[in-house]
Amino acid sequence: MNTAAEQVMVFITTYGIKIIGAIIILILGRIAAGIGRKGIRRVLERTKTDPAIVSFVGGLVYVLILTFAVLAALAKFGIQTASFVAILGAAGFAIGFALQGSLANFAAGILILVLRPFGVGDYIDAGGVAGTVKEIDLFTTVLATPDNVKIMAPNSKLFGDTIMNYSAFDTRRIDLVIGIGYSSDIQKAYDTISNLLKEDGRILADPASQIAVSELADSSVNFVVRPWVKKEDYWSVKFDLTRKIKESFDANGIEIPFPQQVVHMVSEKTMS
């Protein structure tokens, strides 16, 4: 009995203080991790950072502080934390290699949220897909096509390609090419188009619209018509202007040529 009691006393004397110290370190570490997470979230929220980034960074800070506390607690028992860290690093490398596609999407998602090449509500064309951005997650971006088809695009594919954001600026330029016949009056066609642009209140005065003869084509004299509009008016003005130009040309006797093919019939008598 004395021997068992002595062994218990030796164990308590040897490891009791270490166990208590390790428990205290873990408790303090968890408290510090919680404080660190809340603190970094407050700082990021004040700078109006994206909620997804706030959540991710807060969680990362929490895990890092808690990991440091665990390593410090293990060190109280004389465990070589350097080898433990090496094992964690090797395991992390193996997991990262196995999930490299997901990690690439994750990294791209963070860059998209930080750099903001596009936002929710923007119409973009990137990675071979086009549509209105509905959601930006850490791994995928959800888009809706003009005919309301849902697309879930990997972030790495979007961010690794050229991104065309049609909603980035407040104004857009409409580019139309209008052809008239060679027998039609160029000045009359110019004045007709110019009057249509002036009558449409959606077309901006600044920047100024451009109307110019751009090409003497095979069967037509081509005008470029380039008015500026607000981005939300782009399609409605383009469709309306195209229709009005056709109607005004018809009313003013201005010919809009179309491809024609002349066929010469050669009779057998002529050939003989």
Backbone hydrogen bonds, N-H to C=O, Kabsch-Sander energy under -0.5 kcal/mol:
donor,donor_aa,acceptor,acceptor_aa,energy
5,A,1,M,-2.8
6,E,2,N,-2.6
7,Q,3,T,-2.2
8,V,4,A,-2.3
9,M,5,A,-2.5
10,V,6,E,-2.5
11,F,7,Q,-2.6
12,I,8,V,-2.8
13,T,9,M,-2.8
14,T,10,V,-2.8
15,Y,11,F,-3.4
16,G,11,F,-0.7
16,G,12,I,-1.5
17,I,12,I,-0.6
19,I,15,Y,-3.1
20,I,16,G,-2.7
21,G,17,I,-2.8
22,A,18,K,-2.6
23,I,19,I,-2.6
24,I,20,I,-2.4
25,I,21,G,-2.3
26,L,22,A,-2.4
27,I,23,I,-2.5
28,L,24,I,-2.9
29,G,25,I,-2.6
30,R,26,L,-2.4
31,I,27,I,-2.2
32,A,28,L,-2.8
33,A,29,G,-2.5
34,G,30,R,-2.2
35,I,31,I,-2.4
36,G,32,A,-2.9
37,R,33,A,-2.4
38,K,34,G,-2.3
39,G,35,I,-2.7
40,I,36,G,-2.5
41,R,37,R,-1.9
42,R,38,K,-2.3
43,V,39,G,-2.1
44,L,40,I,-2.2
45,E,41,R,-2.6
46,R,42,R,-1.9
47,T,43,V,-1.1
48,K,45,E,-1.3
49,T,44,L,-2.3
53,I,50,D,-0.7
54,V,50,D,-2.2
55,S,51,P,-2.5
56,F,52,A,-2.1
57,V,53,I,-3.0
58,G,54,V,-2.2
59,G,55,S,-2.2
60,L,56,F,-2.3
61,V,57,V,-2.5
62,Y,58,G,-2.0
63,V,59,G,-2.2
64,L,60,L,-2.3
65,I,61,V,-2.3
66,L,62,Y,-2.2
67,T,63,V,-2.5
68,F,64,L,-2.2
69,A,65,I,-2.0
70,V,66,L,-2.2
71,L,67,T,-2.3
72,A,68,F,-2.1
73,A,69,A,-2.2
74,L,70,V,-2.4
75,A,71,L,-1.9
76,K,72,A,-0.8
76,K,73,A,-0.7
77,F,74,L,-1.4
78,G,75,A,-1.6
79,I,74,L,-1.6
81,T,79,I,-1.1
84,F,80,Q,-1.3
85,V,81,T,-2.9
86,A,82,A,-2.0
87,I,83,S,-2.2
88,L,84,F,-2.2
89,G,85,V,-2.6
90,A,86,A,-2.4
91,A,87,I,-2.5
92,G,88,L,-2.7
93,F,89,G,-2.4
94,A,90,A,-2.3
95,I,91,A,-2.5
96,G,92,G,-2.7
97,F,93,F,-2.5
98,A,94,A,-1.9
99,L,95,I,-1.9
100,Q,97,F,-1.0
103,L,99,L,-2.8
104,A,100,Q,-2.2
105,N,101,G,-1.9
106,F,102,S,-2.4
107,A,103,L,-2.9
108,A,104,A,-2.3
109,G,105,N,-2.3
109,G,138,L,-0.6
110,I,106,F,-2.1
111,L,107,A,-2.2
112,I,108,A,-2.5
113,L,109,G,-2.2
114,V,110,I,-2.0
115,L,111,L,-3.2
116,R,112,I,-1.9
121,G,133,V,-2.7
122,D,119,G,-2.0
124,I,122,D,-0.6
124,I,131,G,-2.5
125,D,164,M,-1.9
126,A,129,V,-2.5
129,V,126,A,-1.9
131,G,124,I,-2.1
132,T,144,A,-2.9
133,V,122,D,-3.0
134,K,142,V,-3.3
135,E,142,V,-1.5
137,D,140,T,-2.6
141,T,153,A,-2.5
142,V,135,E,-2.2
143,L,141,T,-0.5
143,L,151,I,-3.1
144,A,132,T,-2.1
145,T,149,V,-2.3
148,N,145,T,-2.6
151,I,143,L,-3.0
153,A,141,T,-2.8
153,A,151,I,-0.7
155,N,139,F,-2.1
157,K,154,P,-0.5
158,L,154,P,-1.7
159,F,155,N,-3.0
160,G,156,S,-1.6
161,D,158,L,-1.2
164,M,125,D,-2.2
164,M,162,T,-0.6
165,N,163,I,-0.7
166,Y,123,Y,-2.5
166,Y,164,M,-0.8
167,S,123,Y,-0.6
168,A,165,N,-0.9
172,R,229,V,-2.7
174,I,227,P,-2.9
176,L,174,I,-0.6
176,L,225,V,-2.3
178,I,176,L,-0.5
178,I,223,F,-2.3
180,I,221,V,-2.2
181,G,255,E,-1.9
184,S,181,G,-1.4
186,I,184,S,-0.6
189,A,185,D,-2.0
190,Y,186,I,-2.5
191,D,187,Q,-2.8
192,T,188,K,-2.1
193,I,189,A,-2.2
194,S,190,Y,-2.5
195,N,191,D,-2.4
196,L,192,T,-1.7
197,L,193,I,-2.0
198,K,194,S,-2.0
199,E,195,N,-1.9
200,D,196,L,-1.0
201,G,199,E,-0.8
203,I,200,D,-1.5
204,L,228,W,-2.9
210,Q,226,R,-1.4
212,A,224,V,-1.8
214,S,212,A,-0.7
214,S,222,N,-2.6
215,E,222,N,-1.3
217,A,215,E,-0.9
217,A,220,S,-1.9
221,V,180,I,-3.0
222,N,215,E,-2.8
222,N,220,S,-0.6
223,F,178,I,-3.6
224,V,212,A,-2.9
225,V,176,L,-2.7
226,R,210,Q,-3.1
226,R,224,V,-0.5
229,V,172,R,-2.6
230,K,202,R,-0.5
231,K,170,D,-2.6
233,D,230,K,-2.0
234,Y,231,K,-0.9
237,V,233,D,-2.5
238,K,234,Y,-2.2
239,F,235,W,-2.4
240,D,236,S,-2.3
241,L,237,V,-3.0
242,T,238,K,-1.9
243,R,239,F,-1.9
244,K,240,D,-2.6
245,I,241,L,-2.4
246,K,242,T,-1.6
247,E,243,R,-2.3
248,S,244,K,-2.8
249,F,245,I,-2.5
250,D,246,K,-2.1
251,A,247,E,-2.1
252,N,248,S,-1.6
253,G,250,D,-0.9
254,I,249,F,-2.9
255,E,253,G,-0.6
263,V,261,Q,-0.5
264,H,262,V,-0.5
265,M,263,V,-0.5
266,V,264,H,-0.5
267,S,265,M,-0.6
271,M,267,S,-1.7
272,S,268,E,-1.8
